[in-house]
Amino acid sequence: MTQDERWLSRYNEVKTFIETNHRNPSKYYDEEKLMVHFLKRGRKLMNAGELKPERAELFKELLALVEENKRKNQYV
């Protein structure tokens, strides 16, 4: 599996999680920590301008989805 395939796999995992659960991943659950790390690392790379252009477009869409679900209570 190439690095691009791994990145796209993680991207799809995070996007599917947010769409199905209607909330962002939590740093307090072990099974969600990798998704939180993916988002945090992606933001850091994007702000530094080190994210590949094709990934940056997809990541911006993901950040928009994250922003829609910001501060949503998971028990609602």
N, C-alpha and C positions, 0 to 999 in steps of 0.2 A: 504494500500500500504506500503510495507516494505521500509526500507532505501535503500536497494540494487536496488529495482525496481525504486525508485525515482531517484537514481543516474544514472541508465541506461537510464531512460527516458530523463533526462537532457542531457546526453551524446549524445543520438541519435538526440535530438533537435539541439544541437550545430553542430554536424557533418552534418546533413541535411541542415542546414542554410548555412554553408560554401560551401558545394557542389553545392547548387542551386544558390547562389548569387556570388560565386567566389570571396569572400572577407571575412574577419574576422568580427565578431560583433563589433559594435562601442559603446563606453561608452557614446556617446552623444545622442543616441536614447533610449527613455524609454523602448521600447519593446525589446531592445537588451541588456539592462544592466544586466539582470540575467545571460545571457550567458557569458558576460565578467566576471562577478563575479565567475561563475563556473570554467572558465579557470584559473583565477587568484588564486583561492583557491586550485584548483587541483595542480597547479605548486608549490604552497607553501607547500602543504602536501607531494608532491613527493620529493621535495628537502630536506625536513626534514625526509624522510624515513617513514612517517606515513600512506602512501597510501597503501591499501590492494594490494597484489601481482596481483590478477586477474584484479583489476581496473587499476593498474599501466601499465599493458601491453596495455590495451585499450586506456589509456590516452596518452601513448607514440605515438600511431598511430594518435591520434587526434592532438597532438603537431606537428607531421610531416606535417599534413594537414594545420595546422595554419602557419607553417613556409613557406610552398609553396605559401600561399596567403598573406604573410607579405607585408605591404606597397602597397597594390593594391588600386588603386583609384576606388571608387564605381561607378563612372560615366563613366567608360571606356566601 
